[in-house]
Amino acid sequence: MDQPATLKKRFFFRSARFLSALGKERGVCIEEAIDLKRGSTKMEIALRRLLLTEARVVIVLLGDKNWIELMKALRSELVIAGRFIFFSPQEARWTSSKQFLEQWPHFDQLLLTVTAEKPRDQLRLNQLESKFTRLPFPQHWLKQFWATAFQCHIDGEATPGEQFSKECSPIQMLNVSAITPDVDIAPISIAVTAIAHATRKLVDNICPGALIQRLSDCINDPQDALFSTIHTLYLSHPMSSEPVTFNDTTFSRDHTLIVNRVLFDAQLEYESIARWDHVHGFDYTAASELVMEERDGSRAPLKSTCPRSTCSADVTRRALAGVVPSVKDSLKSIGVLIYAICAGLAFFVCLMCMYQKVVCRISDAYRICTAYTFGGLSMLCLISITFFMAPNPFACFSRKILFPVAVITIFGPIAVKSICIWHADLLTARGEHRQAAVRHSVLTFWVCAAIVMIQIVISSEWAIFESAMDLTYVVSERHGNAWRCTPGNDSEHRIIWSCALSGIMVVVSLVCSTLSVRHSQSRQNILISVLAVMFAAALYISLPLLSFQARDFTCAAMQLTLCFLVIVISYCQQAFASDDNESSNVSLVPSTIGRSQQIQPFWVEASVTLTNSQKQAIYDNYHGNHISATRSEKPGVTVPNISTAKERPAVRQISIAEKYDIPPSTISKYGQHEYAADNDSEEEQNARL
């Protein structure tokens, strides 16, 4: 039962308000509360409102007069049998009042009542009955009660024509069970005994030994003190199977409640179907399941659901969801542990690659950007674990906040490196070789740090305005029921959109790398950027088509795959190196130099394999002939003989590696290097060679 309506009288307003608050706590929704104001007789209008609701279960908190009006309204409105299941506190007058006895044969709705368990102590009841005074009664009301109960008259108590024909017998005994079968004298008997014990205890504590006639003779305003004393009692009573005590929270006795089903067959009867106590809880005791009849005649278990109700949907989600998952529960999964081991290995591999790229390759002008990229890859490997496990508060925080930071740490430095390569290529194309060769390691470091910091600020603002650790239970017939990070079904798209800055960096890297495509690192950046775009598009399109669990596995697997591919692309530089002729043809930047970057000296033919001694001989002959020809063209310059040069004092010998790296070019073909050598003295030229 999760969606009842409430039909109440203003006298029960406090109970109805408490019931509404308790329903929210226990997962019971009150679809509509219909209040019958004092003196209202428009029960038909209230019943019509009740019929317009989807609720089947109705909690009725009405007095005797309103109950009779409700039973009459059910007949006048022609409500089909079994339309409602009424829950109501059980009243003793239902079995003794003539008005109720006239209405029960026409009541065809299912009525369930709640009452306290009654002690079966007939002897105590007979003792009380024997203490009733006999005729003639001294009280007028007792005479009227006696005449009505036994349908007899007492001499002199009624005018002729308005009295029963039978005379009351002076030996008639009062049988309370016959008059009111559902009478329960235990509450009033226990209450009187409790007040008596509390009064005696209060007087003994405050005024011991005093002879008093009223409590006010002992204490001013005794009601509060008496009330507190009653709640501290612990006594035994013959009509209670347990010691009489009072609950400190409710200030009432803890009763065992009985749920009865009302049946009428010549007389009103109660069939016990369940019981509840504060020790054992609720226990269904009926022999068969409680069912209700649908409109098509089928019999279904007792329930009340309203699919269009927001409260009912929330209660259903909470009932199906159970406990919110935690990181501890996720780590108990063997699959999560296996994936965590794989992701941990990938994390250490990325760290070792970062160390190798930064420390072991000092000659790389962009090693700072490479270090950032591999740091982001290692971070992404660890974050992918939170995508593989079931959503929990920590996993949602990692997905929403840490994942965008890891992605920008990967692609932000790649964009910076692409811009630097493109800028250097532009300077080289304009002939500014010295500026193109300058390394900006400090600048690139702070630019990359600034880009990462911008993403951290964006993620932090998101966490401030919208909690990054909240979860919601999503009920979906297509994707299944599962806990998801807020906002639920669309959480993955929100995470992808949070990486918008990384998307901008990917586009910038793709454009700049395309403009400087003749460089091997630019080709690597192009491939990495294309892979990033393909992965993001695939996730954005395919994730809504998958179940919730498949979404998590797919995201985690694609993150590890991207990390592996970026590492492979970064270490496969030879696959992106191309011929000089091919490079000059595919460059999108106009170049006047033709060969600005040489892997080998231009005089070494790539198709001919030469030994080191042969390469050195070619180098020496070329430089010697070139310098002699240059000096002979200048006036006043004497070309020394080779043999004479050998007899001069020895100058510092340049190593083979240094000779190998100096490009022997003229000013017309190779720039300003040889032009500077022509204007220098002979000693400076020899030293430079």
ChimeraX attribute file (.defattr): number of C-alpha atoms within 10 A of each C-alpha:
attribute: neighborCount
match mode: 1-to-1
recipient: residues
	/A:1	13
	/A:2	21
	/A:3	25
	/A:4	27
	/A:5	22
	/A:6	23
	/A:7	22
	/A:8	21
	/A:9	20
	/A:10	16
	/A:11	14
	/A:12	16
	/A:13	13
	/A:14	10
	/A:15	12
	/A:16	21
	/A:17	12
	/A:18	11
	/A:19	16
	/A:20	17
	/A:21	13
	/A:22	13
	/A:23	16
	/A:24	13
	/A:25	10
	/A:26	11
	/A:27	18
	/A:28	20
	/A:29	26
	/A:30	22
	/A:31	18
	/A:32	17
	/A:33	17
	/A:34	15
	/A:35	17
	/A:36	18
	/A:37	12
	/A:38	9
	/A:39	9
	/A:40	10
	/A:41	14
	/A:42	14
	/A:43	19
	/A:44	16
	/A:45	12
	/A:46	16
	/A:47	17
	/A:48	14
	/A:49	12
	/A:50	20
	/A:51	14
	/A:52	8
	/A:53	13
	/A:54	18
	/A:55	24
	/A:56	22
	/A:57	24
	/A:58	22
	/A:59	21
	/A:60	22
	/A:61	22
	/A:62	19
	/A:63	14
	/A:64	15
	/A:65	11
	/A:66	19
	/A:67	16
	/A:68	17
	/A:69	15
	/A:70	20
	/A:71	18
	/A:72	16
	/A:73	19
	/A:74	20
	/A:75	14
	/A:76	10
	/A:77	12
	/A:78	8
	/A:79	16
	/A:80	12
	/A:81	14
	/A:82	17
	/A:83	18
	/A:84	20
	/A:85	20
	/A:86	20
	/A:87	21
	/A:88	18
	/A:89	14
	/A:90	18
	/A:91	15
	/A:92	12
	/A:93	16
	/A:94	19
	/A:95	19
	/A:96	17
	/A:97	13
	/A:98	10
	/A:99	14
	/A:100	18
	/A:101	17
	/A:102	11
	/A:103	15
	/A:104	20
	/A:105	14
	/A:106	13
	/A:107	17
	/A:108	18
	/A:109	18
	/A:110	19
	/A:111	19
	/A:112	21
	/A:113	20
	/A:114	18
	/A:115	16
	/A:116	17
	/A:117	16
	/A:118	18
	/A:119	13
	/A:120	12
	/A:121	13
	/A:122	10
	/A:123	9
	/A:124	13
	/A:125	17
	/A:126	14
	/A:127	10
	/A:128	13
	/A:129	14
	/A:130	12
	/A:131	9
	/A:132	12
	/A:133	12
	/A:134	14
	/A:135	15
	/A:136	11
	/A:137	14
	/A:138	10
	/A:139	8
	/A:140	10
	/A:141	10
	/A:142	15
	/A:143	17
	/A:144	16
	/A:145	11
	/A:146	19
	/A:147	20
	/A:148	13
	/A:149	14
	/A:150	18
	/A:151	14
	/A:152	17
	/A:153	21
	/A:154	20
	/A:155	11
	/A:156	7
	/A:157	12
	/A:158	13
	/A:159	8
	/A:160	9
	/A:161	7
	/A:162	8
	/A:163	17
	/A:164	16
	/A:165	11
	/A:166	12
	/A:167	14
	/A:168	17
	/A:169	13
	/A:170	10
	/A:171	8
	/A:172	11
	/A:173	13
	/A:174	19
	/A:175	15
	/A:176	15
	/A:177	13
	/A:178	11
	/A:179	14
	/A:180	15
	/A:181	16
	/A:182	20
	/A:183	16
	/A:184	17
	/A:185	15
	/A:186	20
	/A:187	14
	/A:188	10
	/A:189	13
	/A:190	18
	/A:191	13
	/A:192	12
	/A:193	15
	/A:194	22
	/A:195	16
	/A:196	13
	/A:197	16
	/A:198	21
	/A:199	19
	/A:200	14
	/A:201	17
	/A:202	21
	/A:203	18
	/A:204	12
	/A:205	10
	/A:206	11
	/A:207	15
	/A:208	12
	/A:209	9
	/A:210	11
	/A:211	10
	/A:212	11
	/A:213	8
	/A:214	9
	/A:215	16
	/A:216	11
	/A:217	12
	/A:218	17
	/A:219	14
	/A:220	10
	/A:221	10
	/A:222	15
	/A:223	12
	/A:224	9
	/A:225	14
	/A:226	18
	/A:227	14
	/A:228	13
	/A:229	18
	/A:230	22
	/A:231	17
	/A:232	13
	/A:233	17
	/A:234	12
	/A:235	13
	/A:236	15
	/A:237	14
	/A:238	13
	/A:239	18
	/A:240	15
	/A:241	9
	/A:242	10
	/A:243	12
	/A:244	17
	/A:245	18
	/A:246	16
	/A:247	11
	/A:248	10
	/A:249	6
	/A:250	8
	/A:251	13
	/A:252	12
	/A:253	13
	/A:254	14
	/A:255	13
	/A:256	15
	/A:257	17
	/A:258	22
	/A:259	25
	/A:260	21
	/A:261	19
	/A:262	17
	/A:263	18
	/A:264	14
	/A:265	8
	/A:266	9
	/A:267	10
	/A:268	17
	/A:269	15
	/A:270	15
	/A:271	14
	/A:272	18
	/A:273	18
	/A:274	16
	/A:275	21
	/A:276	17
	/A:277	14
	/A:278	10
	/A:279	7
	/A:280	8
	/A:281	9
	/A:282	13
	/A:283	13
	/A:284	14
	/A:285	12
	/A:286	14
	/A:287	8
	/A:288	8
	/A:289	12
	/A:290	14
	/A:291	13
	/A:292	20
	/A:293	15
	/A:294	12
	/A:295	11
	/A:296	6
	/A:297	8
	/A:298	9
	/A:299	12
	/A:300	12
	/A:301	10
	/A:302	14
	/A:303	16
	/A:304	19
	/A:305	18
	/A:306	18
	/A:307	12
	/A:308	9
	/A:309	14
	/A:310	12
	/A:311	19
	/A:312	21
	/A:313	17
	/A:314	16
	/A:315	19
	/A:316	18
	/A:317	18
	/A:318	16
	/A:319	11
	/A:320	14
	/A:321	17
	/A:322	10
	/A:323	9
	/A:324	14
	/A:325	15
	/A:326	15
	/A:327	15
	/A:328	9
	/A:329	12
	/A:330	19
	/A:331	14
	/A:332	10
	/A:333	12
	/A:334	10
	/A:335	12
	/A:336	18
	/A:337	16
	/A:338	11
	/A:339	17
	/A:340	21
	/A:341	12
	/A:342	15
	/A:343	23
	/A:344	16
	/A:345	15
	/A:346	21
	/A:347	22
	/A:348	13
	/A:349	17
	/A:350	24
	/A:351	19
	/A:352	14
	/A:353	18
	/A:354	23
	/A:355	15
	/A:356	14
	/A:357	20
	/A:358	19
	/A:359	11
	/A:360	10
	/A:361	12
	/A:362	11
	/A:363	9
	/A:364	12
	/A:365	17
	/A:366	25
	/A:367	21
	/A:368	22
	/A:369	26
	/A:370	21
	/A:371	24
	/A:372	25
	/A:373	26
	/A:374	27
	/A:375	20
	/A:376	25
	/A:377	30
	/A:378	27
	/A:379	22
	/A:380	27
	/A:381	27
	/A:382	23
	/A:383	22
	/A:384	25
	/A:385	27
	/A:386	24
	/A:387	24
	/A:388	24
	/A:389	24
	/A:390	25
	/A:391	27
	/A:392	23
	/A:393	19
	/A:394	14
	/A:395	25
	/A:396	23
	/A:397	19
	/A:398	21
	/A:399	24
	/A:400	26
	/A:401	24
	/A:402	19
	/A:403	25
	/A:404	25
	/A:405	28
	/A:406	27
	/A:407	22
	/A:408	29
	/A:409	28
	/A:410	29
	/A:411	32
	/A:412	30
	/A:413	29
	/A:414	31
	/A:415	26
	/A:416	22
	/A:417	26
	/A:418	29
	/A:419	21
	/A:420	20
	/A:421	23
	/A:422	23
	/A:423	16
	/A:424	20
	/A:425	23
	/A:426	18
	/A:427	16
	/A:428	22
	/A:429	18
	/A:430	14
	/A:431	16
	/A:432	13
	/A:433	16
	/A:434	9
	/A:435	11
	/A:436	18
	/A:437	12
	/A:438	10
	/A:439	14
	/A:440	12
	/A:441	14
	/A:442	9
	/A:443	11
	/A:444	19
	/A:445	18
	/A:446	12
	/A:447	16
	/A:448	24
	/A:449	15
	/A:450	13
	/A:451	20
	/A:452	24
	/A:453	15
	/A:454	14
	/A:455	24
	/A:456	18
	/A:457	13
	/A:458	16
	/A:459	20
	/A:460	16
	/A:461	12
	/A:462	15
	/A:463	15
	/A:464	9
	/A:465	8
	/A:466	11
	/A:467	14
	/A:468	22
	/A:469	19
	/A:470	17
	/A:471	19
	/A:472	18
	/A:473	22
	/A:474	23
	/A:475	19
	/A:476	12
	/A:477	7
	/A:478	10
	/A:479	17
	/A:480	12
	/A:481	17
	/A:482	21
	/A:483	22
	/A:484	23
	/A:485	26
	/A:486	21
	/A:487	14
	/A:488	18
	/A:489	20
	/A:490	13
	/A:491	16
	/A:492	23
	/A:493	14
	/A:494	14
	/A:495	15
	/A:496	19
	/A:497	14
	/A:498	20
	/A:499	21
	/A:500	14
	/A:501	20
	/A:502	26
	/A:503	21
	/A:504	15
	/A:505	21
	/A:506	25
	/A:507	17
	/A:508	20
	/A:509	28
	/A:510	24
	/A:511	18
	/A:512	22
	/A:513	29
	/A:514	20
	/A:515	22
	/A:516	24
	/A:517	24
	/A:518	24
	/A:519	20
	/A:520	19
	/A:521	22
	/A:522	25
	/A:523	22
	/A:524	22
	/A:525	26
	/A:526	23
	/A:527	17
	/A:528	23
	/A:529	25
	/A:530	16
	/A:531	16
	/A:532	18
	/A:533	14
	/A:534	12
	/A:535	16
	/A:536	15
	/A:537	12
	/A:538	12
	/A:539	17
	/A:540	15
	/A:541	10
	/A:542	11
	/A:543	18
	/A:544	15
	/A:545	12
	/A:546	14
	/A:547	15
	/A:548	22
	/A:549	18
	/A:550	14
	/A:551	20
	/A:552	21
	/A:553	16
	/A:554	16
	/A:555	19
	/A:556	23
	/A:557	17
	/A:558	16
	/A:559	21
	/A:560	22
	/A:561	13
	/A:562	18
	/A:563	20
	/A:564	16
	/A:565	13
	/A:566	21
	/A:567	18
	/A:568	11
	/A:569	17
	/A:570	16
	/A:571	12
	/A:572	12
	/A:573	13
	/A:574	8
	/A:575	11
	/A:576	14
	/A:577	15
	/A:578	12
	/A:579	10
	/A:580	16
	/A:581	10
	/A:582	10
	/A:583	17
	/A:584	17
	/A:585	10
	/A:586	12
	/A:587	15
	/A:588	13
	/A:589	16
	/A:590	13
	/A:591	16
	/A:592	10
	/A:593	15
	/A:594	14
	/A:595	13
	/A:596	15
	/A:597	11
	/A:598	10
	/A:599	9
	/A:600	11
	/A:601	14
	/A:602	13
	/A:603	12
	/A:604	13
	/A:605	10
	/A:606	11
	/A:607	6
	/A:608	7
	/A:609	10
	/A:610	12
	/A:611	8
	/A:612	9
	/A:613	9
	/A:614	10
	/A:615	14
	/A:616	15
	/A:617	10
	/A:618	12
	/A:619	18
	/A:620	13
	/A:621	10
	/A:622	13
	/A:623	13
	/A:624	12
	/A:625	10
	/A:626	14
	/A:627	17
	/A:628	15
	/A:629	11
	/A:630	13
	/A:631	16
	/A:632	12
	/A:633	11
	/A:634	11
	/A:635	7
	/A:636	8
	/A:637	11
	/A:638	11
	/A:639	15
	/A:640	10
	/A:641	9
	/A:642	10
	/A:643	8
	/A:644	8
	/A:645	11
	/A:646	9
	/A:647	8
	/A:648	8
	/A:649	7
	/A:650	8
	/A:651	9
	/A:652	10
	/A:653	12
	/A:654	13
	/A:655	8
	/A:656	11
	/A:657	8
	/A:658	10
	/A:659	16
	/A:660	15
	/A:661	12
	/A:662	12
	/A:663	15
	/A:664	20
	/A:665	16
	/A:666	16
	/A:667	13
	/A:668	9
	/A:669	11
	/A:670	15
	/A:671	14
	/A:672	14
	/A:673	14
	/A:674	19
	/A:675	14
	/A:676	11
	/A:677	18
	/A:678	18
	/A:679	10
	/A:680	13
	/A:681	10
	/A:682	13
	/A:683	10
	/A:684	12
	/A:685	15
	/A:686	15
	/A:687	12
	/A:688	14
	/A:689	17
